[in-house]
Amino acid sequence: MALTSAHPAPPLLVCRLLALALTLALASARKIPASITPISRDLYHSSDSILGEIKALVARNSDSLTMDTVRASNKGYSAEMFVVTFNHAKETVEDGSKIKIMLDYNPFEEDPGTAPFSEPEAQIMQELSKSFKPHIWVNVHSGMEALFMPYDHKNTTPDGAPSQLMRSLLENLNRRHFQDSCLVGSGGGAVGYLAHGTTTDYLYDIAKVPMPFTFEIYGDEKASTDDCFKMFNPVEKTTFDSH
């Protein structure tokens, strides 16, 4: 799931929508087999149920929310992504006033592609980034607790004042809301491996989005590597609620 935003202060409606979107991403993980830790039905509901809640929320707030389905395919493999757009003033048509939330939650969509943008999911993200001019793009992951900025494909951050502004924003966010518990810096410098062809690096270098980030919102470093679900998802209610 990814968030693009060009609006400075999301209201409570968008916060509720984001919470549902994150829950949807977590719920889809319960479809993945072979988890050692039992998955609590009290914490994790079906992705269909949560998607229904999101659609209902959009319907109740049709004055400011819309929902579209974007599809792409390549050589028999297809993918779809739900895009919820928040416009705080429906009469405003400028993209700079909008927040877009993209929901891509099918864990069985696996097609590595044969070339850049041969994957349908990558095609969708590319087209969406071209369809308006986002100021901020946040890609939400789990696996650890970190606030990443470019770059992912090398162990460094960009040069210049814009990069310093990104780092300052992340450090301030980390201090104010996470008690400096998150790693801050480039993904390539902190994760332990380099990742080539990522959305974050493409958006910064090619699409010229000023502030693309990757937020790693949870990770259990003590979990067994055989217990994939526990590594990437909270399994206790107190931890679940705090994230």
ROSE-4610 file (N, C-alpha, C; in Angstrom, 1 decimal, always signed):
// ROSE-4610
residu = [M/M/M/A/A/A/L/L/L/T/T/T/S/S/S/A/A/A/H/H/H/P/P/P/A/A/A/P/P/P/P/P/P/L/L/L/L/L/L/V/V/V/C/C/C/R/R/R/L/L/L/L/L/L/A/A/A/L/L/L/A/A/A/L/L/L/T/T/T/L/L/L/A/A/A/L/L/L/A/A/A/S/S/S/A/A/A/R/R/R/K/K/K/I/I/I/P/P/P/A/A/A/S/S/S/I/I/I/T/T/T/P/P/P/I/I/I/S/S/S/R/R/R/D/D/D/L/L/L/Y/Y/Y/H/H/H/S/S/S/S/S/S/D/D/D/S/S/S/I/I/I/L/L/L/G/G/G/E/E/E/I/I/I/K/K/K/A/A/A/L/L/L/V/V/V/A/A/A/R/R/R/N/N/N/S/S/S/D/D/D/S/S/S/L/L/L/T/T/T/M/M/M/D/D/D/T/T/T/V/V/V/R/R/R/A/A/A/S/S/S/N/N/N/K/K/K/G/G/G/Y/Y/Y/S/S/S/A/A/A/E/E/E/M/M/M/F/F/F/V/V/V/V/V/V/T/T/T/F/F/F/N/N/N/H/H/H/A/A/A/K/K/K/E/E/E/T/T/T/V/V/V/E/E/E/D/D/D/G/G/G/S/S/S/K/K/K/I/I/I/K/K/K/I/I/I/M/M/M/L/L/L/D/D/D/Y/Y/Y/N/N/N/P/P/P/F/F/F/E/E/E/E/E/E/D/D/D/P/P/P/G/G/G/T/T/T/A/A/A/P/P/P/F/F/F/S/S/S/E/E/E/P/P/P/E/E/E/A/A/A/Q/Q/Q/I/I/I/M/M/M/Q/Q/Q/E/E/E/L/L/L/S/S/S/K/K/K/S/S/S/F/F/F/K/K/K/P/P/P/H/H/H/I/I/I/W/W/W/V/V/V/N/N/N/V/V/V/H/H/H/S/S/S/G/G/G/M/M/M/E/E/E/A/A/A/L/L/L/F/F/F/M/M/M/P/P/P/Y/Y/Y/D/D/D/H/H/H/K/K/K/N/N/N/T/T/T/T/T/T/P/P/P/D/D/D/G/G/G/A/A/A/P/P/P/S/S/S/Q/Q/Q/L/L/L/M/M/M/R/R/R/S/S/S/L/L/L/L/L/L/E/E/E/N/N/N/L/L/L/N/N/N/R/R/R/R/R/R/H/H/H/F/F/F/Q/Q/Q/D/D/D/S/S/S/C/C/C/L/L/L/V/V/V/G/G/G/S/S/S/G/G/G/G/G/G/G/G/G/A/A/A/V/V/V/G/G/G/Y/Y/Y/L/L/L/A/A/A/H/H/H/G/G/G/T/T/T/T/T/T/T/T/T/D/D/D/Y/Y/Y/L/L/L/Y/Y/Y/D/D/D/I/I/I/A/A/A/K/K/K/V/V/V/P/P/P/M/M/M/P/P/P/F/F/F/T/T/T/F/F/F/E/E/E/I/I/I/Y/Y/Y/G/G/G/D/D/D/E/E/E/K/K/K/A/A/A/S/S/S/T/T/T/D/D/D/D/D/D/C/C/C/F/F/F/K/K/K/M/M/M/F/F/F/N/N/N/P/P/P/V/V/V/E/E/E/K/K/K/T/T/T/T/T/T/F/F/F/D/D/D/S/S/S/H/H/H]
num = [1/1/1/2/2/2/3/3/3/4/4/4/5/5/5/6/6/6/7/7/7/8/8/8/9/9/9/10/10/10/11/11/11/12/12/12/13/13/13/14/14/14/15/15/15/16/16/16/17/17/17/18/18/18/19/19/19/20/20/20/21/21/21/22/22/22/23/23/23/24/24/24/25/25/25/26/26/26/27/27/27/28/28/28/29/29/29/30/30/30/31/31/31/32/32/32/33/33/33/34/34/34/35/35/35/36/36/36/37/37/37/38/38/38/39/39/39/40/40/40/41/41/41/42/42/42/43/43/43/44/44/44/45/45/45/46/46/46/47/47/47/48/48/48/49/49/49/50/50/50/51/51/51/52/52/52/53/53/53/54/54/54/55/55/55/56/56/56/57/57/57/58/58/58/59/59/59/60/60/60/61/61/61/62/62/62/63/63/63/64/64/64/65/65/65/66/66/66/67/67/67/68/68/68/69/69/69/70/70/70/71/71/71/72/72/72/73/73/73/74/74/74/75/75/75/76/76/76/77/77/77/78/78/78/79/79/79/80/80/80/81/81/81/82/82/82/83/83/83/84/84/84/85/85/85/86/86/86/87/87/87/88/88/88/89/89/89/90/90/90/91/91/91/92/92/92/93/93/93/94/94/94/95/95/95/96/96/96/97/97/97/98/98/98/99/99/99/100/100/100/101/101/101/102/102/102/103/103/103/104/104/104/105/105/105/106/106/106/107/107/107/108/108/108/109/109/109/110/110/110/111/111/111/112/112/112/113/113/113/114/114/114/115/115/115/116/116/116/117/117/117/118/118/118/119/119/119/120/120/120/121/121/121/122/122/122/123/123/123/124/124/124/125/125/125/126/126/126/127/127/127/128/128/128/129/129/129/130/130/130/131/131/131/132/132/132/133/133/133/134/134/134/135/135/135/136/136/136/137/137/137/138/138/138/139/139/139/140/140/140/141/141/141/142/142/142/143/143/143/144/144/144/145/145/145/146/146/146/147/147/147/148/148/148/149/149/149/150/150/150/151/151/151/152/152/152/153/153/153/154/154/154/155/155/155/156/156/156/157/157/157/158/158/158/159/159/159/160/160/160/161/161/161/162/162/162/163/163/163/164/164/164/165/165/165/166/166/166/167/167/167/168/168/168/169/169/169/170/170/170/171/171/171/172/172/172/173/173/173/174/174/174/175/175/175/176/176/176/177/177/177/178/178/178/179/179/179/180/180/180/181/181/181/182/182/182/183/183/183/184/184/184/185/185/185/186/186/186/187/187/187/188/188/188/189/189/189/190/190/190/191/191/191/192/192/192/193/193/193/194/194/194/195/195/195/196/196/196/197/197/197/198/198/198/199/199/199/200/200/200/201/201/201/202/202/202/203/203/203/204/204/204/205/205/205/206/206/206/207/207/207/208/208/208/209/209/209/210/210/210/211/211/211/212/212/212/213/213/213/214/214/214/215/215/215/216/216/216/217/217/217/218/218/218/219/219/219/220/220/220/221/221/221/222/222/222/223/223/223/224/224/224/225/225/225/226/226/226/227/227/227/228/228/228/229/229/229/230/230/230/231/231/231/232/232/232/233/233/233/234/234/234/235/235/235/236/236/236/237/237/237/238/238/238/239/239/239/240/240/240/241/241/241/242/242/242/243/243/243]
x = [+0.8/+0.0/+0.9/+0.5/+1.2/+0.3/+0.9/+0.1/+0.8/+0.1/+0.6/-0.2/+0.5/-0.1/+0.4/-0.4/+0.0/-0.7/-1.3/-2.0/-1.4/-1.1/-0.3/-0.9/-2.2/-2.7/-3.9/-3.8/-4.9/-5.9/-7.2/-8.2/-8.5/-9.4/-9.7/-10.3/-11.0/-11.6/-10.5/-9.4/-8.3/-7.5/-7.4/-6.7/-7.5/-8.8/-9.6/-9.4/-9.4/-9.2/-7.8/-6.8/-5.4/-5.4/-6.1/-6.1/-6.7/-7.8/-8.4/-7.5/-6.8/-6.0/-4.8/-4.2/-3.2/-3.7/-4.9/-5.5/-5.8/-6.2/-6.4/-5.1/-4.0/-2.7/-2.3/-2.5/-2.2/-3.1/-4.4/-5.4/-5.0/-4.5/-4.2/-3.1/-2.2/-1.1/-1.6/-2.8/-3.3/-3.6/-3.6/-3.9/-2.6/-1.5/-0.2/-0.1/+0.1/+0.2/+1.5/+1.5/+2.7/+3.2/+2.3/+2.7/+2.8/+3.8/+4.0/+3.1/+3.0/+2.2/+0.7/-0.2/-1.6/-2.1/-2.9/-3.3/-4.6/-4.6/-5.8/-6.9/-8.1/-9.3/-9.8/-9.5/-10.0/-9.2/-8.0/-7.2/-7.3/-7.2/-7.2/-8.5/-9.1/-10.4/-10.1/-11.0/-10.8/-10.6/-9.8/-9.5/-10.8/-11.7/-12.9/-13.8/-13.8/-14.6/-14.0/-12.7/-12.1/-12.3/-12.2/-12.4/-13.9/-14.8/-16.2/-16.3/-15.6/-15.6/-15.1/-14.0/-13.5/-14.5/-15.1/-16.1/-17.3/-17.7/-18.8/-18.4/-17.2/-16.7/-16.7/-16.3/-16.3/-17.7/-18.6/-20.0/-20.6/-20.3/-20.8/-20.3/-19.1/-18.4/-18.2/-19.2/-19.1/-18.8/-19.0/-18.7/-17.2/-16.4/-15.0/-14.1/-14.8/-14.0/-14.5/-13.6/-14.0/-13.1/-13.6/-12.8/-12.8/-11.6/-11.5/-10.7/-10.9/-10.1/-9.3/-8.0/-7.0/-6.5/-6.5/-6.0/-4.9/-4.1/-3.0/-2.7/-2.2/-1.9/-0.7/+0.0/+1.1/+1.3/+1.1/+1.4/+0.6/-0.7/-1.6/-1.6/-0.8/-0.8/-1.4/-2.4/-3.0/-3.0/-3.2/-3.3/-4.2/-4.8/-5.7/-5.3/-5.6/-5.3/-6.5/-6.9/-8.0/-7.3/-7.8/-7.3/-8.4/-8.2/-9.2/-8.6/-9.4/-8.9/-9.7/-9.0/-9.6/-9.4/-10.5/-10.4/-11.2/-10.5/-11.1/-12.2/-12.1/-13.1/-13.5/-14.6/-15.0/-14.9/-15.2/-15.2/-13.8/-12.8/-11.5/-11.0/-10.4/-10.0/-8.5/-7.8/-6.3/-5.8/-4.9/-4.3/-3.6/-3.1/-2.3/-3.1/-4.4/-5.3/-5.7/-5.2/-5.8/-4.8/-5.4/-4.6/-5.1/-4.2/-4.5/-4.0/-4.8/-4.4/-4.6/-3.5/-3.5/-3.5/-4.4/-4.6/-4.2/-3.1/-2.6/-2.3/-3.3/-3.2/-3.2/-3.1/-3.1/-1.8/-1.5/-0.2/+0.2/-0.8/-0.5/-0.1/-0.1/+0.3/+1.8/+2.3/+3.8/+4.2/+4.7/+5.2/+6.5/+7.6/+8.9/+9.1/+8.4/+8.6/+9.9/+10.0/+11.2/+12.0/+11.5/+12.2/+11.5/+12.2/+11.6/+10.1/+9.2/+7.8/+7.1/+7.6/+6.9/+5.9/+6.0/+5.0/+3.8/+2.6/+1.4/+1.4/+1.8/+1.8/+2.6/+3.8/+4.7/+4.2/+3.5/+2.8/+1.8/+1.0/+0.0/+0.6/+1.6/+2.3/+2.9/+3.4/+4.0/+2.9/+1.8/+0.7/+0.1/+0.0/-0.6/+0.3/+1.6/+2.6/+2.6/+2.2/+2.2/+0.8/-0.2/-1.6/-1.7/-0.9/-0.9/+0.5/+0.7/+2.1/+2.1/+2.4/+2.4/+3.6/+3.4/+4.5/+5.2/+4.4/+4.9/+4.3/+5.2/+4.8/+5.3/+4.4/+4.8/+4.5/+5.5/+5.3/+5.4/+4.3/+4.2/+4.5/+5.5/+6.0/+6.0/+6.3/+6.6/+7.8/+8.5/+9.7/+10.7/+10.5/+11.4/+10.7/+11.3/+10.7/+11.7/+11.3/+12.3/+11.5/+12.2/+11.7/+12.8/+12.5/+13.5/+13.3/+14.3/+14.3/+15.2/+15.3/+16.2/+17.6/+18.5/+18.3/+18.2/+17.5/+17.5/+18.6/+19.0/+19.9/+21.4/+21.6/+23.0/+23.0/+24.2/+24.3/+24.6/+23.7/+23.9/+22.5/+22.5/+21.3/+21.6/+20.7/+20.9/+21.7/+22.4/+23.1/+22.1/+22.5/+21.8/+20.7/+20.1/+19.2/+17.9/+17.3/+16.1/+16.3/+17.5/+17.8/+17.9/+18.5/+18.6/+17.2/+16.3/+15.0/+14.2/+14.4/+13.8/+14.2/+15.6/+16.1/+15.6/+15.6/+15.1/+13.7/+12.8/+11.4/+11.3/+12.1/+12.0/+12.5/+13.6/+14.2/+13.2/+12.5/+11.5/+10.3/+9.9/+8.8/+9.2/+10.4/+10.9/+11.0/+11.4/+11.6/+10.2/+9.3/+8.0/+7.1/+7.1/+6.1/+6.6/+7.9/+8.4/+9.5/+9.8/+10.8/+12.2/+12.4/+13.7/+14.0/+12.9/+13.1/+13.3/+13.0/+13.1/+14.5/+14.9/+16.1/+15.7/+16.6/+16.3/+17.5/+17.2/+18.3/+17.9/+18.8/+18.6/+18.2/+17.3/+17.0/+18.2/+19.0/+20.1/+21.2/+21.2/+22.2/+21.9/+20.6/+20.1/+19.6/+19.0/+18.3/+19.3/+20.5/+21.5/+21.7/+21.0/+21.2/+20.7/+21.1/+20.7/+19.5/+18.5/+17.4/+17.3/+17.3/+17.4/+16.0/+15.7/+14.4/+13.2/+13.4/+12.3/+11.5/+10.3/+9.4/+10.0/+10.5/+11.1/+12.1/+13.1/+14.2/+13.7/+12.7/+12.2/+11.4/+10.6/+9.9/+10.8/+11.9/+12.8/+13.6/+14.2/+15.1/+14.4/+13.4/+12.7/+11.4/+10.5/+9.3/+9.4/+10.5/+10.8/+9.8/+9.4/+8.6/+9.5/+9.3/+10.2/+10.5/+9.5/+9.7/+9.1/+9.8/+9.3/+9.9/+9.1/+9.6/+9.1/+9.8/+9.3/+9.2/+8.1/+7.9/+7.7/+8.7/+8.6/+7.9/+6.7/+5.9/+5.9/+6.5/+6.6/+7.5/+8.2/+9.0/+9.4/+9.3/+9.7/+11.1/+12.1/+13.5/+13.8/+13.0/+13.3/+12.5/+11.6/+10.8/+11.7/+11.4/+12.1/+11.9/+12.9/+12.8/+11.9/+11.5/+10.5/+9.1/+9.0/+7.7/+7.4/+7.1/+7.0/+6.0/+4.8/+3.8/+4.2/+4.8/+5.2/+6.3/+7.1/+8.2/+7.7/+6.6/+6.1/+4.8/+4.2/+2.9/+2.8/+2.2/+2.0/+1.0/+1.3/+0.4/-0.3/+0.1/-0.5/-1.3/-2.5/-3.4/-2.8/-2.0/-1.4/-0.5/+0.3/+1.2/+0.5/-0.5/-1.4/-2.0/-2.6/-3.3/-2.3/-1.1/-0.1/+0.4/+0.2/+0.7/-0.5]
y = [-1.2/+0.0/+1.2/+2.2/+3.4/+4.6/+5.7/+6.9/+8.0/+8.8/+10.0/+11.2/+12.2/+13.3/+14.6/+15.6/+17.0/+17.9/+17.5/+18.3/+18.3/+19.4/+19.4/+18.8/+18.7/+18.3/+17.4/+16.1/+15.2/+15.3/+15.4/+15.5/+14.1/+14.0/+12.8/+11.7/+12.2/+11.2/+10.5/+11.2/+10.6/+9.7/+10.1/+9.2/+7.9/+8.0/+6.8/+5.9/+6.5/+5.8/+5.1/+5.8/+5.3/+4.1/+4.2/+3.1/+1.9/+2.0/+0.9/+0.3/+1.2/+0.7/-0.1/+0.3/-0.4/-1.8/-1.7/-3.0/-3.9/-3.4/-4.2/-4.9/-4.1/-4.7/-5.8/-5.6/-6.6/-7.8/-7.6/-8.7/-9.6/-9.0/-9.8/-10.8/-10.4/-11.3/-12.6/-12.6/-13.9/-14.9/-14.5/-15.5/-16.3/-15.8/-16.5/-17.7/-18.9/-20.1/-20.3/-21.3/-21.8/-20.8/-20.2/-19.4/-20.2/-20.1/-20.8/-20.3/-18.9/-18.3/-18.3/-18.7/-18.7/-17.2/-17.0/-15.6/-15.4/-14.3/-14.0/-13.5/-14.1/-13.7/-12.4/-12.1/-10.9/-9.7/-9.9/-8.8/-8.6/-9.8/-9.7/-10.3/-9.4/-9.7/-9.9/-10.4/-10.7/-9.5/-9.5/-8.4/-7.9/-8.9/-8.5/-7.7/-8.0/-7.3/-5.9/-5.7/-4.4/-3.6/-4.2/-3.5/-3.0/-3.8/-3.3/-2.1/-2.1/-0.9/+0.3/+0.2/+1.3/+1.8/+0.9/+1.3/+2.0/+1.5/+2.2/+3.6/+3.7/+5.0/+6.0/+5.5/+6.4/+6.8/+5.8/+6.1/+7.1/+7.0/+7.9/+9.3/+9.5/+10.8/+11.1/+10.9/+11.1/+12.5/+13.5/+14.9/+15.1/+14.2/+14.5/+13.2/+12.1/+10.8/+10.2/+9.7/+8.9/+7.7/+6.6/+5.4/+4.9/+4.6/+4.1/+2.8/+2.0/+0.8/+0.9/+0.7/+0.9/-0.5/-0.9/-2.2/-2.1/-3.1/-3.2/-4.7/-5.1/-6.5/-6.5/-7.7/-7.9/-9.4/-9.9/-11.3/-12.3/-12.0/-12.9/-12.7/-11.8/-11.6/-10.2/-10.1/-8.8/-8.5/-7.2/-6.7/-5.5/-5.3/-4.2/-3.5/-2.2/-1.4/-0.5/-0.4/+0.5/+1.9/+3.0/+4.3/+5.1/+5.5/+6.4/+7.8/+8.8/+10.2/+11.0/+11.7/+12.7/+14.1/+14.9/+16.2/+17.1/+17.9/+18.5/+19.5/+20.0/+20.8/+20.3/+19.7/+18.9/+19.8/+21.1/+22.0/+22.4/+22.0/+22.3/+21.2/+21.6/+20.6/+20.5/+21.3/+21.3/+20.1/+19.4/+18.1/+18.4/+19.7/+20.0/+20.0/+19.9/+19.9/+18.5/+17.5/+16.1/+15.2/+14.1/+13.0/+11.8/+11.0/+9.7/+8.5/+7.5/+6.4/+5.2/+4.4/+3.3/+2.0/+1.1/-0.2/-1.3/-2.0/-3.1/-4.2/-5.1/-6.0/-7.5/-7.9/-9.3/-10.0/-10.8/-11.4/-12.4/-12.9/-13.9/-13.3/-12.0/-11.4/-11.4/-12.3/-12.5/-12.6/-11.6/-11.6/-10.7/-11.3/-10.5/-9.6/-9.8/-9.0/-9.4/-8.9/-9.2/-8.0/-6.8/-5.5/-4.4/-3.2/-2.1/-1.9/-1.8/-1.5/-2.6/-3.8/-4.9/-5.5/-5.2/-5.7/-4.8/-5.3/-4.5/-3.5/-4.0/-3.1/-1.9/-2.1/-1.0/-0.1/-0.6/+0.2/+1.1/+0.6/+1.3/+2.5/+2.2/+3.2/+4.3/+3.9/+4.9/+5.8/+5.2/+6.0/+7.0/+6.5/+7.3/+8.5/+8.2/+9.3/+10.4/+10.0/+10.9/+11.7/+11.1/+11.6/+12.9/+13.1/+14.4/+14.6/+15.7/+16.1/+16.0/+14.9/+14.8/+15.5/+16.1/+16.7/+15.7/+14.8/+13.7/+12.4/+11.4/+10.0/+9.1/+8.4/+7.5/+6.1/+5.3/+3.8/+3.1/+2.4/+1.8/+0.3/+0.0/-1.4/-1.9/-3.2/-3.7/-4.6/-4.8/-5.6/-5.1/-3.8/-3.1/-1.8/-1.0/+0.3/+1.4/+2.0/+3.0/+4.0/+5.1/+6.2/+6.4/+6.0/+6.0/+7.1/+7.6/+8.5/+7.9/+8.5/+8.0/+8.0/+7.1/+6.2/+4.7/+3.9/+2.4/+1.7/+2.2/+1.4/+1.7/+2.6/+2.9/+3.4/+3.2/+3.5/+5.0/+5.8/+7.3/+8.0/+9.2/+10.0/+11.1/+11.7/+12.7/+13.9/+14.7/+15.9/+17.1/+18.1/+19.4/+19.7/+20.9/+21.3/+20.5/+20.0/+19.2/+17.9/+17.3/+16.1/+16.4/+17.5/+17.9/+18.2/+18.8/+19.0/+17.7/+16.7/+15.4/+14.8/+14.8/+14.2/+14.9/+16.3/+17.0/+16.7/+16.6/+16.2/+14.8/+13.9/+12.5/+12.5/+13.2/+13.3/+13.9/+15.0/+15.6/+14.7/+14.0/+13.0/+11.9/+11.4/+10.4/+10.8/+12.0/+12.6/+12.8/+13.5/+13.9/+12.7/+11.7/+10.7/+9.3/+9.1/+7.7/+7.7/+8.7/+8.8/+8.3/+8.7/+8.4/+6.9/+6.1/+4.6/+4.1/+4.9/+4.5/+4.8/+3.9/+4.3/+5.4/+6.3/+7.4/+7.4/+7.5/+7.6/+7.0/+6.6/+5.9/+4.5/+3.9/+2.5/+1.7/+2.1/+1.3/+1.3/+2.3/+2.4/+1.7/+1.4/+1.0/-0.4/-0.9/-2.2/-3.3/-3.1/-4.2/-4.7/-4.3/-4.7/-3.5/-3.5/-2.5/-3.1/-2.2/-2.5/-1.7/-2.3/-1.5/-1.5/-0.3/-0.2/+0.1/+0.7/+0.9/+2.1/+2.1/+3.2/+4.5/+4.4/+5.6/+6.3/+5.5/+6.1/+6.6/+5.9/+6.3/+7.7/+7.8/+9.0/+10.2/+9.9/+11.1/+11.5/+10.5/+10.9/+11.1/+10.4/+10.5/+11.3/+10.9/+11.7/+13.0/+13.2/+14.5/+14.9/+13.9/+14.1/+14.6/+15.8/+16.3/+15.5/+14.8/+14.0/+12.6/+11.7/+10.3/+9.5/+8.9/+8.2/+6.7/+5.9/+4.6/+4.5/+4.2/+4.0/+2.6/+2.1/+0.7/+0.8/+0.3/+0.6/-0.5/-1.6/-2.7/-3.8/-4.3/-5.5/-6.2/-7.5/-8.2/-8.9/-8.2/-8.7/-10.0/-10.3/-11.5/-12.7/-12.5/-13.6/-14.5/-15.8/-16.8/-16.5/-16.7/-16.5/-17.5/-18.5/-19.5/-19.0/-18.0/-17.5/-16.1/-16.2/-15.0/-14.0/-14.5/-13.6/-12.8/-13.5/-12.8/-11.8/-12.1/-11.2/-9.8/-9.8/-8.6/-8.0/-8.7/-8.3/-8.4/-7.5/-7.6/-8.7/-9.5/-10.6/-10.4/-9.4/-9.1/-7.9/-7.8/-6.7/-5.3/-5.3/-4.0/-3.5/-4.4/-4.0/-3.6/-4.4/-4.1/-2.7/-2.4/-1.2/+0.0/-0.2/+0.9/+1.2/+0.3/+0.5/+0.8]
z = [+0.0/+0.0/+0.0/-0.8/-0.9/-0.7/-0.2/+0.0/-0.7/-1.5/-2.1/-1.5/-1.2/-0.5/-1.0/-1.2/-1.5/-0.6/+0.5/+1.4/+2.8/+3.4/+4.6/+5.9/+6.1/+7.3/+7.1/+7.0/+6.8/+7.9/+7.6/+8.7/+9.2/+10.2/+10.9/+9.9/+8.9/+7.9/+7.2/+6.8/+6.1/+7.1/+8.3/+9.3/+9.5/+9.5/+9.6/+8.4/+7.2/+6.0/+5.9/+6.4/+6.5/+7.4/+8.5/+9.5/+8.9/+8.2/+7.5/+6.4/+5.7/+4.6/+5.2/+6.3/+6.9/+7.5/+8.0/+8.5/+7.3/+6.2/+5.0/+4.6/+4.6/+4.2/+5.2/+6.5/+7.5/+7.3/+7.0/+6.9/+5.7/+4.7/+3.5/+3.8/+4.8/+5.1/+5.7/+6.3/+6.9/+5.8/+4.6/+3.5/+3.2/+3.7/+3.4/+4.3/+3.8/+4.6/+5.4/+6.2/+6.9/+7.9/+8.7/+9.8/+11.1/+11.8/+13.1/+14.2/+14.2/+15.2/+14.8/+15.6/+15.2/+15.0/+14.0/+13.7/+14.4/+15.2/+16.0/+15.1/+15.2/+14.5/+15.1/+16.4/+17.0/+16.5/+16.1/+15.6/+14.1/+13.4/+11.9/+11.3/+10.6/+9.9/+8.5/+7.7/+6.3/+5.5/+4.5/+3.7/+3.0/+2.6/+2.0/+2.9/+4.2/+5.2/+5.3/+5.4/+5.6/+4.4/+3.2/+2.0/+1.9/+2.4/+2.5/+3.4/+4.5/+5.4/+4.7/+3.9/+3.2/+2.2/+1.4/+0.4/+1.1/+2.3/+3.0/+3.5/+3.9/+4.4/+3.2/+2.1/+0.9/+0.5/+0.6/+0.3/+1.2/+2.5/+3.5/+3.4/+2.7/+2.6/+1.1/+0.3/-1.1/-1.5/-0.6/-0.8/-0.9/-0.3/-0.3/-0.7/-0.8/-1.1/-2.4/-3.2/-4.4/-4.4/-5.0/-5.1/-6.5/-7.1/-8.4/-8.4/-9.4/-9.6/-10.9/-10.7/-11.8/-12.1/-13.4/-13.8/-14.8/-14.9/-15.9/-16.1/-17.2/-17.5/-18.5/-18.5/-19.3/-19.5/-20.8/-21.1/-20.3/-20.1/-19.4/-17.9/-17.3/-15.9/-15.7/-14.8/-14.6/-13.1/-12.8/-11.4/-11.4/-10.2/-10.0/-8.7/-8.6/-7.4/-7.2/-6.0/-5.6/-5.2/-5.7/-5.4/-4.8/-3.5/-2.8/-2.8/-3.3/-3.4/-2.4/-1.6/-0.7/-1.3/-1.4/-1.8/-0.8/+0.0/+1.1/+0.6/-0.6/-1.2/-2.6/-2.7/-3.9/-5.1/-4.9/-6.1/-6.5/-5.7/-6.1/-7.0/-8.1/-9.1/-9.2/-8.5/-8.5/-7.8/-8.4/-7.8/-6.5/-6.3/-5.2/-3.9/-4.0/-2.8/-2.4/-3.1/-3.0/-2.3/-1.6/-1.1/-1.7/-2.2/-2.9/-2.0/-1.8/-1.0/-1.9/-2.2/-3.1/-2.3/-2.6/-1.9/-2.8/-2.5/-3.3/-2.3/-2.1/-1.0/-1.3/-2.5/-2.9/-2.7/-1.7/-1.5/-2.5/-3.3/-4.3/-5.7/-5.8/-7.0/-7.1/-7.8/-7.9/-9.4/-10.0/-11.3/-11.4/-11.4/-11.3/-12.5/-13.6/-14.8/-15.5/-16.7/-17.6/-17.9/-17.5/-17.8/-17.0/-16.9/-16.2/-16.6/-15.7/-15.9/-16.7/-16.7/-17.3/-16.4/-15.0/-14.1/-14.1/-14.1/-14.1/-12.9/-11.7/-10.5/-10.7/-11.3/-11.6/-12.6/-13.6/-14.6/-14.0/-13.1/-12.4/-11.6/-10.8/-10.0/-10.9/-12.0/-12.9/-13.5/-13.9/-14.5/-13.5/-12.2/-11.2/-10.9/-10.9/-10.6/-11.7/-12.9/-14.0/-14.0/-13.4/-13.5/-12.7/-11.8/-11.0/-10.5/-9.8/-9.4/-7.8/-7.3/-5.8/-5.2/-4.1/-3.3/-2.4/-1.9/-0.9/-1.4/-1.3/-1.6/-0.5/+0.2/+1.3/+1.0/+0.9/+0.7/+2.0/+2.4/+3.7/+3.7/+4.5/+4.6/+6.0/+6.2/+7.6/+7.4/+8.6/+8.6/+9.6/+9.9/+10.9/+11.3/+12.1/+12.4/+11.9/+10.8/+10.2/+9.3/+9.1/+8.2/+7.2/+6.0/+4.9/+3.9/+3.3/+2.2/+1.2/+0.0/-1.0/-0.5/-0.9/-2.0/-1.5/-2.3/-2.0/-2.7/-3.8/-4.7/-4.4/-3.4/-3.0/-1.6/-1.0/+0.5/+0.7/+0.3/+0.4/+0.2/+0.7/+0.4/-0.6/-1.3/-2.3/-1.7/-2.5/-2.1/-2.1/-1.4/-1.5/-0.5/-0.5/+0.5/+0.5/-0.6/-0.6/+0.2/+0.1/+0.9/+2.4/+2.7/+4.1/+4.7/+3.9/+4.3/+4.6/+3.7/+3.9/+5.2/+5.4/+6.6/+7.9/+7.8/+9.0/+9.3/+8.3/+8.5/+9.2/+8.7/+9.3/+10.7/+11.0/+12.3/+13.3/+12.8/+13.6/+13.9/+12.9/+13.0/+14.0/+13.9/+14.7/+16.2/+16.4/+17.8/+18.4/+17.7/+18.2/+18.5/+17.6/+17.6/+17.9/+17.8/+18.0/+19.0/+19.7/+20.8/+20.2/+19.0/+18.4/+18.3/+18.2/+18.1/+16.7/+15.7/+14.3/+13.7/+12.8/+12.0/+11.0/+10.7/+9.8/+8.8/+7.5/+6.5/+5.2/+4.4/+3.2/+3.4/+2.6/+2.7/+2.4/+1.4/+1.0/+2.0/+2.9/+3.9/+5.2/+5.5/+6.8/+6.8/+5.6/+5.6/+5.7/+5.1/+5.0/+3.6/+2.7/+1.3/+0.4/-0.9/-1.8/-2.6/-2.9/-3.7/-4.9/-6.1/-7.3/-8.0/-8.6/-9.3/-8.4/-7.2/-6.3/-6.7/-6.2/-6.4/-5.8/-4.6/-4.0/-4.9/-5.4/-6.2/-7.5/-8.1/-9.4/-9.2/-8.2/-8.0/-7.7/-7.0/-6.7/-7.9/-8.6/-9.7/-11.0/-11.3/-12.6/-12.6/-11.6/-11.6/-10.9/-10.2/-9.6/-8.4/-7.7/-6.5/-5.4/-4.8/-3.9/-2.6/-2.1/-0.9/-1.0/-1.5/-1.5/-0.3/+0.4/+1.6/+1.6/+2.4/+2.8/+4.3/+4.8/+6.3/+6.6/+7.4/+7.9/+9.3/+9.4/+10.5/+11.6/+11.4/+12.4/+12.0/+13.0/+12.7/+14.1/+14.1/+15.3/+15.0/+15.4/+15.1/+15.9/+16.9/+17.7/+17.2/+16.3/+15.7/+14.9/+14.9/+14.1/+12.6/+11.8/+10.4/+9.7/+10.5/+10.0/+10.2/+11.0/+11.4/+10.7/+9.4/+8.6/+9.1/+9.5/+9.9/+11.1/+12.1/+13.3/+13.1/+12.1/+11.8/+11.3/+10.6/+9.9/+10.5/+11.4/+11.9/+13.4/+14.1/+15.6/+15.9/+16.9/+17.2/+18.6/+19.4/+20.6/+20.5/+21.2/+21.1/+21.4/+22.5/+22.9/+21.8/+21.3/+20.2/+18.9/+18.6/+17.5/+17.6/+18.7/+18.9/+18.9/+19.3/+19.3/+17.9/+17.0/+15.6/+14.7]
